[in-house]
Amino acid sequence: MDENLLIAFAFTTFAGLSTGIGSLIALFIKKTNKKFLSVALGFSAGVMIYVSMIEIFFKAQESLVEELGEKMGSWITVAAFFGGMFFISLIDKFIPSPESVKEIDTIEEMIEDDTKKEIKDKKKLLRMGVFTALAVGIHNFPEGFATLISALKDPALGLSIAIAIAIHNIPEGIAVSVPIYYATGSRKEAFKYSFLSGIAEPVGAIVGYLILAPFMTEAVFGIAFAAVGGIMVFISLDQLLPAAREYGDHFLSVYGSIAGMIVMAVSLVLLI
């Protein structure tokens, strides 16, 4: 378990710190490849939806049925799955993602907009960037826990989810760093805030694990795992697919999603 925990934490850290990749893209590349991002975000959604519905749900059900019996175990799996959706929806309601994350602009559009704002009010622009970093950080908490729990159950599964979440985090890094850079003129400051928002992911993973660790039985693990599946489906439907469609044509996000499902399906079959 100790070795698995270390691997799981490494995957979670990788996923979280990919906000830094988004920051570097925003600071050093002045034009967005919209088609690529549309396909990539759709791909990420496809991976997360497929693995949640096909792999995570049934592995959680298997653990819970073994511990609690077929009927009770199945009902609790369903309740935990939708409970995970409800939990992440509450976070989304009370701490909504910034518009720049949910309705993603291109880098060049953000730069043009923020350059205009810079002339009017640098403090307001800086405040927007800091609050964006805070909101992204809070949303990263449950994502970190989802990656950790998945990797503890199955390291190969955890790696797939970490990559999907890493793709999801890149636009968030862009949303954090652009306003801060144009408010301060400092690439270092912009990267720092983007980096810190990503750190919330491994921190969330560790906090969640420490809370559950004293009570960790096969049944508790099954409940947490089912909830993770619900969290990832909600993130895909609420954030990834809408963002993919914002960046490109509808068919690009759909084809990206299908590609993600195919890759995930093939990888799971190869591991049998």
N, C-alpha and C positions, 0 to 999 in steps of 0.2 A: 504493500500500500504506500510506503514512503517513497519508493521509486516512482510509482504511478502518480503520486501527488506532485512530485517534482516535475514530471513530464507535463502534467495537466496545467501546472502553474506557468511553465514555459510557454505552452500554447496560448494561454490566456494573455500573458504579457505581450506576446507577438501580435495578437489580435488588437489589443488596446493601443499599442504604440504605433499602429499603422495610421493613426491620426497624424503622426509626424510625417508620414509619406505624403499625405494630403497637403500638409503645410508646405513641404518642400516643392511640391508640384505648383502650388499657388504662388510661391515666392520666386520661383526661377523659370516657370513656363507660363507664358502670357496668353496662350490660346488653348482652349479646351478641345480635346478630341471627343465630341459629343456622342458619336456613334459607338466608340469604344466603351465609354462610361455607361451608356444605355445597356449595351450587351452585358457588361461586367456586373452591373447591379441586378439585371434580370437573372443572370447566371447565379449570383449569390442567393437570390430569392428562391430559385429553383432547387438549389442544394438544400437550403434550410427547410423548405416546405416538404420536399421528398423525404429527407432523413427524419423529419419530425413525425410525419404520418405513417411511414413505412417501417422505420427502424426504432426510433425512440419510444413511440407509443406502445408498440408491441413488446419491446424489452421491459418497459415499465410494468405492463400488464402481466407479463410472465413472472416477474419478481413478486408482485402483489398477489397474484392468484396462488402462487406457491406458499405464501405466508398466511393468507386470509381466506383462501377458498375461491372457487371459480366465480360465484355470483358476487360476493362482497368485493373481491379483488378487482373484478371488471368494473363495477360501479365506482370504486374509489379511483381507478385509473382515469375514467371519464371525468369525474369531478375534479381531479388534480389537473388534468389537461386544460379544461376550461377555466379552472381556478388560476392557472398561470396566465391565461389570456386576460382575465379580469384584473389580476395584479398589475400587469404591465400597462393595461388601459388606464388604471387609476394614476399611475405615474405620468402617463401621457396627458391625462386630463388636468392634473394639478400642477405639473411642471412640463408644459408643452414644449416640444422641440421648437427651436427658433425657425422662423419662416425660411431663413436662408438654408436650413437643412432639409426641411420638408418640401419646399418648392425651390429646388436648387437652380441657381443662376449659373451661367458659365463664368469662368474666371475673369474673362474680359469684361463681362457685364458687371460683375462685382467690383472690379477695379475702376471702371468708369463711374459707377454709382458712388463708390467710396471716395473717389477723387473729388467729386462734387461736394460730398458731405464734409470732406476734410477742410474745404475753404470755409464752410459755415460753422462747424462745431467739432473740433477734434476730440473734446472731452466726451461728447455724446457718442461719437464713433468708437472711442476706446471702451466706453461703458457697454456698448452693444456687443463688442467682441468679448469682453470679460463675462457678460451674462450668457453669451452663446457658449463659451467654454464651460461655464458652470452647468448649464442645462445639458450639454453633451455629456459631461462627467457623470451627472446623476443618472442619465439614461444608460450609461455604460455599466453601471453597477450590476443590474440583472443580467446583462449580456455576458459579463465576466463570470458570473455564477453559472450561467448556462454552459459556457465553454468548459469550465472546470469540472462540473458534474458529468458532462458527456465524456470528457477525456478520462475521468476516473473509471467510468463504466467500460469504456473501450477507447484506447489511445488513438487508433486509426480513425474512429468516428470523431473523436475530439479534434484531430488535426483538420478534417474536412470542415467541421463547423468553425474552427478558428480561422481558416482561410476565407470562408464565406463572410464572417463577421469583419475580418480585416478589410475586405473589399468594401463592405458597408461603411466602415469608419473613415475611408479616404475622403469622401465629400465633406464629412464632418470636420476633418482637419482643415480643409479649404475654408469652410464657413467660419471657423474660429480665427484663422491666421490673417485673412485678407483685411478685415476691418481694423485689427490691431496694428498691422503693418502700416496701413495708410493713416492711422492716428498717431503713431509714434515714429514712423520712419525707420524702425529697427526690425530687421529680419530676426535678430536674436530674441527680442521680446515676443514677436509673433509666433516663432517656433516654440518658445517656452510655454506659452499658454496652451497651444495645441498639444504639446507633449503632456502637460499636466492633466488636460481633459482625458487623454488616453490612459494615464496612470490609474484613473478611477476603475478601469476594467479589472486589472489584477487585484486591486484593493477590494473591490466588491466581491471577487471570487474568494479571497481569503476570509473576509468578514462573514460571508455566507457559510463557508465551510466550518469556520470556528463555532458559529452558532449551532450548526447541525451536528458537528462531530460528536459531542457527548451523547447524542440520542441516535446515532447512526446505526440503524438496523436495516435489514433487507427491505422491510416495509417502508421505512422512512426514505430510504434511497429510491425506492420505486415511486413514491409520491413526488419526491423532488424531481426525478427524471421525467415523469409525466408532465409536471408543471413546466419544466424546461422546454418540452415540445410545444406546449401552448404558447409560451413566451416567444419562441422563434417563429411560429406561424403568424402571430400577431405582428411582429416586427416586419416580416416579409410583406404582409398585406397592407400594413399601415404606412411603412416607410420605403422599403426597397422597390416594390413594384411601381408606386406612384412616382418615385424619383427617377426610375428607369424610363418611364413614359415622358417625364418632363424633359429629359435629355435628348430623346430621339423619337423616331417614328414608333408607333404602337407595335409593329411587327418585330422590331429589334428587341424590345423588352420581352416579348413572348418567345421569340426564338432563343434568346439568352436563357430564359427560364427553363425551356425544354432541354437545352444543352446541359444546364446545371443538373437537371433531374437524371438525364442519361449518364452523365459522368458519375454521379453519386450512385446510381443503380449498378453500373458496371463495376465500380470500385468495391461495392458491398458484395457482389457476386464473386469477384476475384478473391475476396478474403475468406470465402467459405472453405 
